[in-house]
Amino acid sequence: MPFRIRRRMCELGFIAGQKVRLVRCSLLKRAFLVELRGYTLSLRKSIVDGLLVIE
């Protein structure tokens, strides 16, 4: 993932230990709706592929 995108994701709150909830995904799984810190974001598959999720 490019540095500018990684930096923006950190600014939005995608940091270690933060809880993220998948709300919905598109029919072709090209876009995902996620909830984070009380707001909802729509993310492309290319961005979501770069995220690491640990349960």
PDB file of N, CA, C, O and CB in Angstrom:
ATOM      1  N   MET A   1       0.852  -1.164   0.000  1.00  0.00           N
ATOM      2  CA  MET A   1       0.000   0.000   0.000  1.00  0.00           C
ATOM      3  C   MET A   1       0.907   1.239   0.000  1.00  0.00           C
ATOM      4  O   MET A   1       1.832   1.320   0.807  1.00  0.00           O
ATOM      5  CB  MET A   1      -0.974  -0.008   1.231  1.00  0.00           C
ATOM      6  N   PRO A   2       0.653   2.201  -0.894  1.00  0.00           N
ATOM      7  CA  PRO A   2       1.471   3.412  -0.946  1.00  0.00           C
ATOM      8  C   PRO A   2       1.434   4.191   0.371  1.00  0.00           C
ATOM      9  O   PRO A   2       0.455   4.135   1.115  1.00  0.00           O
ATOM     10  CB  PRO A   2       1.002   4.306  -2.085  1.00  0.00           C
ATOM     11  N   PHE A   3       2.505   4.905   0.639  1.00  0.00           N
ATOM     12  CA  PHE A   3       2.634   5.629   1.894  1.00  0.00           C
ATOM     13  C   PHE A   3       1.508   6.642   2.099  1.00  0.00           C
ATOM     14  O   PHE A   3       0.991   6.763   3.210  1.00  0.00           O
ATOM     15  CB  PHE A   3       3.971   6.333   1.945  1.00  0.00           C
ATOM     16  N   ARG A   4       1.120   7.369   1.056  1.00  0.00           N
ATOM     17  CA  ARG A   4       0.075   8.400   1.217  1.00  0.00           C
ATOM     18  C   ARG A   4      -1.261   7.772   1.621  1.00  0.00           C
ATOM     19  O   ARG A   4      -2.010   8.358   2.404  1.00  0.00           O
ATOM     20  CB  ARG A   4      -0.098   9.204  -0.095  1.00  0.00           C
ATOM     21  N   ILE A   5      -1.561   6.591   1.094  1.00  0.00           N
ATOM     22  CA  ILE A   5      -2.807   5.914   1.467  1.00  0.00           C
ATOM     23  C   ILE A   5      -2.696   5.389   2.890  1.00  0.00           C
ATOM     24  O   ILE A   5      -3.636   5.508   3.676  1.00  0.00           O
ATOM     25  CB  ILE A   5      -3.127   4.757   0.484  1.00  0.00           C
ATOM     26  N   ARG A   6      -1.542   4.806   3.222  1.00  0.00           N
ATOM     27  CA  ARG A   6      -1.326   4.301   4.576  1.00  0.00           C
ATOM     28  C   ARG A   6      -1.440   5.424   5.602  1.00  0.00           C
ATOM     29  O   ARG A   6      -2.041   5.243   6.662  1.00  0.00           O
ATOM     30  CB  ARG A   6       0.045   3.626   4.682  1.00  0.00           C
ATOM     31  N   ARG A   7      -0.862   6.589   5.287  1.00  0.00           N
ATOM     32  CA  ARG A   7      -0.942   7.732   6.194  1.00  0.00           C
ATOM     33  C   ARG A   7      -2.397   8.193   6.367  1.00  0.00           C
ATOM     34  O   ARG A   7      -2.825   8.497   7.481  1.00  0.00           O
ATOM     35  CB  ARG A   7      -0.073   8.894   5.668  1.00  0.00           C
ATOM     36  N   ARG A   8      -3.144   8.243   5.277  1.00  0.00           N
ATOM     37  CA  ARG A   8      -4.540   8.674   5.335  1.00  0.00           C
ATOM     38  C   ARG A   8      -5.384   7.699   6.152  1.00  0.00           C
ATOM     39  O   ARG A   8      -6.267   8.115   6.902  1.00  0.00           O
ATOM     40  CB  ARG A   8      -5.116   8.811   3.922  1.00  0.00           C
ATOM     41  N   MET A   9      -5.113   6.407   6.007  1.00  0.00           N
ATOM     42  CA  MET A   9      -5.852   5.414   6.778  1.00  0.00           C
ATOM     43  C   MET A   9      -5.580   5.597   8.276  1.00  0.00           C
ATOM     44  O   MET A   9      -6.491   5.450   9.091  1.00  0.00           O
ATOM     45  CB  MET A   9      -5.470   3.983   6.328  1.00  0.00           C
ATOM     46  N   CYS A  10      -4.347   5.913   8.639  1.00  0.00           N
ATOM     47  CA  CYS A  10      -4.025   6.180  10.047  1.00  0.00           C
ATOM     48  C   CYS A  10      -4.751   7.430  10.535  1.00  0.00           C
ATOM     49  O   CYS A  10      -5.237   7.465  11.666  1.00  0.00           O
ATOM     50  CB  CYS A  10      -2.500   6.343  10.236  1.00  0.00           C
ATOM     51  N   GLU A  11      -4.828   8.453   9.692  1.00  0.00           N
ATOM     52  CA  GLU A  11      -5.548   9.678  10.049  1.00  0.00           C
ATOM     53  C   GLU A  11      -7.028   9.403  10.283  1.00  0.00           C
ATOM     54  O   GLU A  11      -7.653  10.037  11.133  1.00  0.00           O
ATOM     55  CB  GLU A  11      -5.380  10.734   8.954  1.00  0.00           C
ATOM     56  N   LEU A  12      -7.585   8.466   9.537  1.00  0.00           N
ATOM     57  CA  LEU A  12      -8.996   8.115   9.684  1.00  0.00           C
ATOM     58  C   LEU A  12      -9.262   7.249  10.908  1.00  0.00           C
ATOM     59  O   LEU A  12     -10.414   7.076  11.307  1.00  0.00           O
ATOM     60  CB  LEU A  12      -9.477   7.399   8.449  1.00  0.00           C
ATOM     61  N   GLY A  13      -8.211   6.707  11.505  1.00  0.00           N
ATOM     62  CA  GLY A  13      -8.397   5.924  12.712  1.00  0.00           C
ATOM     63  C   GLY A  13      -8.067   4.461  12.593  1.00  0.00           C
ATOM     64  O   GLY A  13      -8.270   3.710  13.547  1.00  0.00           O
ATOM     65  N   PHE A  14      -7.564   4.027  11.452  1.00  0.00           N
ATOM     66  CA  PHE A  14      -7.176   2.628  11.280  1.00  0.00           C
ATOM     67  C   PHE A  14      -5.811   2.431  11.923  1.00  0.00           C
ATOM     68  O   PHE A  14      -4.778   2.483  11.254  1.00  0.00           O
ATOM     69  CB  PHE A  14      -7.150   2.222   9.766  1.00  0.00           C
ATOM     70  N   ILE A  15      -5.824   2.204  13.230  1.00  0.00           N
ATOM     71  CA  ILE A  15      -4.594   2.001  13.989  1.00  0.00           C
ATOM     72  C   ILE A  15      -4.709   0.696  14.775  1.00  0.00           C
ATOM     73  O   ILE A  15      -5.798   0.142  14.923  1.00  0.00           O
ATOM     74  CB  ILE A  15      -4.317   3.206  14.945  1.00  0.00           C
ATOM     75  N   ALA A  16      -3.587   0.221  15.270  1.00  0.00           N
ATOM     76  CA  ALA A  16      -3.567  -1.031  16.017  1.00  0.00           C
ATOM     77  C   ALA A  16      -4.493  -0.953  17.227  1.00  0.00           C
ATOM     78  O   ALA A  16      -4.465   0.027  17.971  1.00  0.00           O
ATOM     79  CB  ALA A  16      -2.139  -1.368  16.463  1.00  0.00           C
ATOM     80  N   GLY A  17      -5.300  -1.968  17.419  1.00  0.00           N
ATOM     81  CA  GLY A  17      -6.203  -2.042  18.556  1.00  0.00           C
ATOM     82  C   GLY A  17      -7.575  -1.426  18.337  1.00  0.00           C
ATOM     83  O   GLY A  17      -8.458  -1.567  19.182  1.00  0.00           O
ATOM     84  N   GLN A  18      -7.767  -0.743  17.211  1.00  0.00           N
ATOM     85  CA  GLN A  18      -9.050  -0.094  16.930  1.00  0.00           C
ATOM     86  C   GLN A  18     -10.030  -1.120  16.370  1.00  0.00           C
ATOM     87  O   GLN A  18      -9.670  -1.904  15.491  1.00  0.00           O
ATOM     88  CB  GLN A  18      -8.869   1.088  15.935  1.00  0.00           C
ATOM     89  N   LYS A  19     -11.246  -1.122  16.862  1.00  0.00           N
ATOM     90  CA  LYS A  19     -12.264  -2.059  16.390  1.00  0.00           C
ATOM     91  C   LYS A  19     -12.914  -1.518  15.125  1.00  0.00           C
ATOM     92  O   LYS A  19     -13.289  -0.348  15.049  1.00  0.00           O
ATOM     93  CB  LYS A  19     -13.330  -2.311  17.482  1.00  0.00           C
ATOM     94  N   VAL A  20     -13.039  -2.399  14.131  1.00  0.00           N
ATOM     95  CA  VAL A  20     -13.648  -2.070  12.845  1.00  0.00           C
ATOM     96  C   VAL A  20     -14.715  -3.105  12.573  1.00  0.00           C
ATOM     97  O   VAL A  20     -14.500  -4.295  12.800  1.00  0.00           O
ATOM     98  CB  VAL A  20     -12.590  -2.027  11.690  1.00  0.00           C
ATOM     99  N   ARG A  21     -15.862  -2.667  12.091  1.00  0.00           N
ATOM    100  CA  ARG A  21     -16.969  -3.596  11.816  1.00  0.00           C
ATOM    101  C   ARG A  21     -17.334  -3.509  10.345  1.00  0.00           C
ATOM    102  O   ARG A  21     -17.544  -2.419   9.814  1.00  0.00           O
ATOM    103  CB  ARG A  21     -18.210  -3.279  12.708  1.00  0.00           C
ATOM    104  N   LEU A  22     -17.410  -4.658   9.688  1.00  0.00           N
ATOM    105  CA  LEU A  22     -17.858  -4.713   8.304  1.00  0.00           C
ATOM    106  C   LEU A  22     -19.375  -4.616   8.297  1.00  0.00           C
ATOM    107  O   LEU A  22     -20.059  -5.463   8.871  1.00  0.00           O
ATOM    108  CB  LEU A  22     -17.371  -6.020   7.596  1.00  0.00           C
ATOM    109  N   VAL A  23     -19.895  -3.595   7.654  1.00  0.00           N
ATOM    110  CA  VAL A  23     -21.343  -3.367   7.613  1.00  0.00           C
ATOM    111  C   VAL A  23     -21.953  -4.051   6.397  1.00  0.00           C
ATOM    112  O   VAL A  23     -22.978  -4.725   6.501  1.00  0.00           O
ATOM    113  CB  VAL A  23     -21.659  -1.856   7.589  1.00  0.00           C
ATOM    114  N   ARG A  24     -21.313  -3.874   5.244  1.00  0.00           N
ATOM    115  CA  ARG A  24     -21.883  -4.415   4.005  1.00  0.00           C
ATOM    116  C   ARG A  24     -20.800  -4.467   2.934  1.00  0.00           C
ATOM    117  O   ARG A  24     -19.839  -3.699   2.976  1.00  0.00           O
ATOM    118  CB  ARG A  24     -23.092  -3.557   3.522  1.00  0.00           C
ATOM    119  N   CYS A  25     -20.960  -5.370   1.981  1.00  0.00           N
ATOM    120  CA  CYS A  25     -20.070  -5.379   0.826  1.00  0.00           C
ATOM    121  C   CYS A  25     -20.927  -5.421  -0.443  1.00  0.00           C
ATOM    122  O   CYS A  25     -22.056  -5.909  -0.431  1.00  0.00           O
ATOM    123  CB  CYS A  25     -19.080  -6.596   0.883  1.00  0.00           C
ATOM    124  N   SER A  26     -20.369  -4.903  -1.526  1.00  0.00           N
ATOM    125  CA  SER A  26     -21.111  -4.848  -2.778  1.00  0.00           C
ATOM    126  C   SER A  26     -21.289  -6.255  -3.350  1.00  0.00           C
ATOM    127  O   SER A  26     -20.634  -7.198  -2.906  1.00  0.00           O
ATOM    128  CB  SER A  26     -20.392  -3.939  -3.795  1.00  0.00           C
ATOM    129  N   LEU A  27     -22.163  -6.390  -4.320  1.00  0.00           N
ATOM    130  CA  LEU A  27     -22.447  -7.702  -4.903  1.00  0.00           C
ATOM    131  C   LEU A  27     -21.210  -8.335  -5.523  1.00  0.00           C
ATOM    132  O   LEU A  27     -21.022  -9.547  -5.416  1.00  0.00           O
ATOM    133  CB  LEU A  27     -23.535  -7.581  -5.949  1.00  0.00           C
ATOM    134  N   LEU A  28     -20.372  -7.548  -6.163  1.00  0.00           N
ATOM    135  CA  LEU A  28     -19.171  -8.077  -6.791  1.00  0.00           C
ATOM    136  C   LEU A  28     -17.949  -7.986  -5.882  1.00  0.00           C
ATOM    137  O   LEU A  28     -16.830  -8.281  -6.303  1.00  0.00           O
ATOM    138  CB  LEU A  28     -18.902  -7.341  -8.080  1.00  0.00           C
ATOM    139  N   LYS A  29     -18.166  -7.582  -4.646  1.00  0.00           N
ATOM    140  CA  LYS A  29     -17.105  -7.448  -3.630  1.00  0.00           C
ATOM    141  C   LYS A  29     -15.987  -6.524  -4.092  1.00  0.00           C
ATOM    142  O   LYS A  29     -14.805  -6.809  -3.902  1.00  0.00           O
ATOM    143  CB  LYS A  29     -16.524  -8.818  -3.288  1.00  0.00           C
ATOM    144  N   ARG A  30     -16.387  -5.409  -4.703  1.00  0.00           N
ATOM    145  CA  ARG A  30     -15.416  -4.402  -5.124  1.00  0.00           C
ATOM    146  C   ARG A  30     -15.376  -3.226  -4.164  1.00  0.00           C
ATOM    147  O   ARG A  30     -14.428  -2.442  -4.182  1.00  0.00           O
ATOM    148  CB  ARG A  30     -15.737  -3.913  -6.523  1.00  0.00           C
ATOM    149  N   ALA A  31     -16.396  -3.095  -3.327  1.00  0.00           N
ATOM    150  CA  ALA A  31     -16.455  -2.009  -2.347  1.00  0.00           C
ATOM    151  C   ALA A  31     -17.001  -2.559  -1.038  1.00  0.00           C
ATOM    152  O   ALA A  31     -17.828  -3.471  -1.022  1.00  0.00           O
ATOM    153  CB  ALA A  31     -17.336  -0.826  -2.863  1.00  0.00           C
ATOM    154  N   PHE A  32     -16.520  -1.985   0.058  1.00  0.00           N
ATOM    155  CA  PHE A  32     -16.920  -2.442   1.382  1.00  0.00           C
ATOM    156  C   PHE A  32     -17.313  -1.249   2.228  1.00  0.00           C
ATOM    157  O   PHE A  32     -16.675  -0.198   2.172  1.00  0.00           O
ATOM    158  CB  PHE A  32     -15.788  -3.241   2.060  1.00  0.00           C
ATOM    159  N   LEU A  33     -18.356  -1.414   3.002  1.00  0.00           N
ATOM    160  CA  LEU A  33     -18.811  -0.401   3.936  1.00  0.00           C
ATOM    161  C   LEU A  33     -18.380  -0.843   5.326  1.00  0.00           C
ATOM    162  O   LEU A  33     -18.791  -1.903   5.798  1.00  0.00           O
ATOM    163  CB  LEU A  33     -20.365  -0.190   3.852  1.00  0.00           C
ATOM    164  N   VAL A  34     -17.547  -0.031   5.987  1.00  0.00           N
ATOM    165  CA  VAL A  34     -17.039  -0.375   7.311  1.00  0.00           C
ATOM    166  C   VAL A  34     -17.383   0.727   8.296  1.00  0.00           C
ATOM    167  O   VAL A  34     -17.492   1.898   7.933  1.00  0.00           O
ATOM    168  CB  VAL A  34     -15.517  -0.607   7.273  1.00  0.00           C
ATOM    169  N   GLU A  35     -17.552   0.330   9.547  1.00  0.00           N
ATOM    170  CA  GLU A  35     -17.843   1.283  10.617  1.00  0.00           C
ATOM    171  C   GLU A  35     -16.630   1.342  11.535  1.00  0.00           C
ATOM    172  O   GLU A  35     -16.087   0.314  11.940  1.00  0.00           O
ATOM    173  CB  GLU A  35     -19.138   0.880  11.412  1.00  0.00           C
ATOM    174  N   LEU A  36     -16.214   2.566  11.857  1.00  0.00           N
ATOM    175  CA  LEU A  36     -15.027   2.783  12.652  1.00  0.00           C
ATOM    176  C   LEU A  36     -15.198   4.057  13.453  1.00  0.00           C
ATOM    177  O   LEU A  36     -15.462   5.118  12.886  1.00  0.00           O
ATOM    178  CB  LEU A  36     -13.772   2.851  11.768  1.00  0.00           C
ATOM    179  N   ARG A  37     -15.050   3.965  14.769  1.00  0.00           N
ATOM    180  CA  ARG A  37     -15.132   5.133  15.662  1.00  0.00           C
ATOM    181  C   ARG A  37     -16.429   5.937  15.496  1.00  0.00           C
ATOM    182  O   ARG A  37     -16.431   7.159  15.644  1.00  0.00           O
ATOM    183  CB  ARG A  37     -13.945   6.044  15.415  1.00  0.00           C
ATOM    184  N   GLY A  38     -17.513   5.250  15.192  1.00  0.00           N
ATOM    185  CA  GLY A  38     -18.808   5.919  15.111  1.00  0.00           C
ATOM    186  C   GLY A  38     -19.146   6.506  13.754  1.00  0.00           C
ATOM    187  O   GLY A  38     -20.197   7.131  13.612  1.00  0.00           O
ATOM    188  N   TYR A  39     -18.304   6.330  12.758  1.00  0.00           N
ATOM    189  CA  TYR A  39     -18.657   6.789  11.425  1.00  0.00           C
ATOM    190  C   TYR A  39     -18.485   5.658  10.434  1.00  0.00           C
ATOM    191  O   TYR A  39     -17.831   4.656  10.726  1.00  0.00           O
ATOM    192  CB  TYR A  39     -17.807   7.999  11.017  1.00  0.00           C
ATOM    193  N   THR A  40     -19.076   5.822   9.259  1.00  0.00           N
ATOM    194  CA  THR A  40     -19.094   4.773   8.256  1.00  0.00           C
ATOM    195  C   THR A  40     -18.276   5.207   7.045  1.00  0.00           C
ATOM    196  O   THR A  40     -18.390   6.341   6.580  1.00  0.00           O
ATOM    197  CB  THR A  40     -20.540   4.432   7.846  1.00  0.00           C
ATOM    198  N   LEU A  41     -17.459   4.303   6.547  1.00  0.00           N
ATOM    199  CA  LEU A  41     -16.613   4.574   5.388  1.00  0.00           C
ATOM    200  C   LEU A  41     -16.879   3.560   4.296  1.00  0.00           C
ATOM    201  O   LEU A  41     -17.193   2.402   4.572  1.00  0.00           O
ATOM    202  CB  LEU A  41     -15.131   4.560   5.778  1.00  0.00           C
ATOM    203  N   SER A  42     -16.752   3.996   3.065  1.00  0.00           N
ATOM    204  CA  SER A  42     -16.800   3.083   1.935  1.00  0.00           C
ATOM    205  C   SER A  42     -15.373   2.967   1.405  1.00  0.00           C
ATOM    206  O   SER A  42     -14.733   3.970   1.089  1.00  0.00           O
ATOM    207  CB  SER A  42     -17.804   3.583   0.818  1.00  0.00           C
ATOM    208  N   LEU A  43     -14.886   1.730   1.313  1.00  0.00           N
ATOM    209  CA  LEU A  43     -13.515   1.492   0.880  1.00  0.00           C
ATOM    210  C   LEU A  43     -13.479   0.556  -0.319  1.00  0.00           C
ATOM    211  O   LEU A  43     -14.253  -0.398  -0.404  1.00  0.00           O
ATOM    212  CB  LEU A  43     -12.686   0.915   2.024  1.00  0.00           C
ATOM    213  N   ARG A  44     -12.564   0.846  -1.247  1.00  0.00           N
ATOM    214  CA  ARG A  44     -12.368  -0.031  -2.397  1.00  0.00           C
ATOM    215  C   ARG A  44     -11.675  -1.321  -1.971  1.00  0.00           C
ATOM    216  O   ARG A  44     -11.009  -1.368  -0.937  1.00  0.00           O
ATOM    217  CB  ARG A  44     -11.550   0.680  -3.487  1.00  0.00           C
ATOM    218  N   LYS A  45     -11.838  -2.350  -2.768  1.00  0.00           N
ATOM    219  CA  LYS A  45     -11.223  -3.645  -2.472  1.00  0.00           C
ATOM    220  C   LYS A  45      -9.702  -3.530  -2.385  1.00  0.00           C
ATOM    221  O   LYS A  45      -9.085  -4.202  -1.558  1.00  0.00           O
ATOM    222  CB  LYS A  45     -11.610  -4.674  -3.539  1.00  0.00           C
ATOM    223  N   SER A  46      -9.093  -2.701  -3.212  1.00  0.00           N
ATOM    224  CA  SER A  46      -7.638  -2.559  -3.199  1.00  0.00           C
ATOM    225  C   SER A  46      -7.148  -2.006  -1.863  1.00  0.00           C
ATOM    226  O   SER A  46      -6.061  -2.363  -1.410  1.00  0.00           O
ATOM    227  CB  SER A  46      -7.183  -1.650  -4.341  1.00  0.00           C
ATOM    228  N   ILE A  47      -7.938  -1.140  -1.230  1.00  0.00           N
ATOM    229  CA  ILE A  47      -7.575  -0.584   0.075  1.00  0.00           C
ATOM    230  C   ILE A  47      -7.787  -1.640   1.160  1.00  0.00           C
ATOM    231  O   ILE A  47      -6.938  -1.825   2.032  1.00  0.00           O
ATOM    232  CB  ILE A  47      -8.408   0.694   0.386  1.00  0.00           C
ATOM    233  N   VAL A  48      -8.914  -2.323   1.099  1.00  0.00           N
ATOM    234  CA  VAL A  48      -9.244  -3.333   2.113  1.00  0.00           C
ATOM    235  C   VAL A  48      -8.226  -4.477   2.070  1.00  0.00           C
ATOM    236  O   VAL A  48      -7.888  -5.036   3.113  1.00  0.00           O
ATOM    237  CB  VAL A  48     -10.683  -3.882   1.892  1.00  0.00           C
ATOM    238  N   ASP A  49      -7.741  -4.826   0.897  1.00  0.00           N
ATOM    239  CA  ASP A  49      -6.747  -5.893   0.782  1.00  0.00           C
ATOM    240  C   ASP A  49      -5.473  -5.536   1.520  1.00  0.00           C
ATOM    241  O   ASP A  49      -4.753  -6.435   1.953  1.00  0.00           O
ATOM    242  CB  ASP A  49      -6.436  -6.179  -0.681  1.00  0.00           C
ATOM    243  N   GLY A  50      -5.169  -4.266   1.679  1.00  0.00           N
ATOM    244  CA  GLY A  50      -3.960  -3.846   2.369  1.00  0.00           C
ATOM    245  C   GLY A  50      -4.086  -3.766   3.863  1.00  0.00           C
ATOM    246  O   GLY A  50      -3.092  -3.507   4.542  1.00  0.00           O
ATOM    247  N   LEU A  51      -5.286  -3.982   4.419  1.00  0.00           N
ATOM    248  CA  LEU A  51      -5.490  -3.924   5.862  1.00  0.00           C
ATOM    249  C   LEU A  51      -5.237  -5.277   6.501  1.00  0.00           C
ATOM    250  O   LEU A  51      -5.564  -6.315   5.927  1.00  0.00           O
ATOM    251  CB  LEU A  51      -6.901  -3.447   6.184  1.00  0.00           C
ATOM    252  N   LEU A  52      -4.664  -5.260   7.668  1.00  0.00           N
ATOM    253  CA  LEU A  52      -4.417  -6.484   8.423  1.00  0.00           C
ATOM    254  C   LEU A  52      -5.379  -6.494   9.606  1.00  0.00           C
ATOM    255  O   LEU A  52      -5.388  -5.572  10.423  1.00  0.00           O
ATOM    256  CB  LEU A  52      -2.916  -6.580   8.900  1.00  0.00           C
ATOM    257  N   VAL A  53      -6.184  -7.546   9.685  1.00  0.00           N
ATOM    258  CA  VAL A  53      -7.175  -7.664  10.755  1.00  0.00           C
ATOM    259  C   VAL A  53      -6.781  -8.830  11.657  1.00  0.00           C
ATOM    260  O   VAL A  53      -6.546  -9.943  11.187  1.00  0.00           O
ATOM    261  CB  VAL A  53      -8.616  -7.869  10.174  1.00  0.00           C
ATOM    262  N   ILE A  54      -6.715  -8.560  12.945  1.00  0.00           N
ATOM    263  CA  ILE A  54      -6.390  -9.594  13.927  1.00  0.00           C
ATOM    264  C   ILE A  54      -7.526  -9.667  14.926  1.00  0.00           C
ATOM    265  O   ILE A  54      -7.931  -8.651  15.491  1.00  0.00           O
ATOM    266  CB  ILE A  54      -5.030  -9.302  14.643  1.00  0.00           C
ATOM    267  N   GLU A  55      -8.037 -10.858  15.142  1.00  0.00           N
ATOM    268  CA  GLU A  55      -9.153 -11.028  16.086  1.00  0.00           C
ATOM    269  C   GLU A  55      -8.635 -11.248  17.478  1.00  0.00           C
ATOM    270  O   GLU A  55      -9.422 -11.411  18.411  1.00  0.00           O
ATOM    271  CB  GLU A  55     -10.050 -12.197  15.676  1.00  0.00           C
TER     272      GLU A  55
END
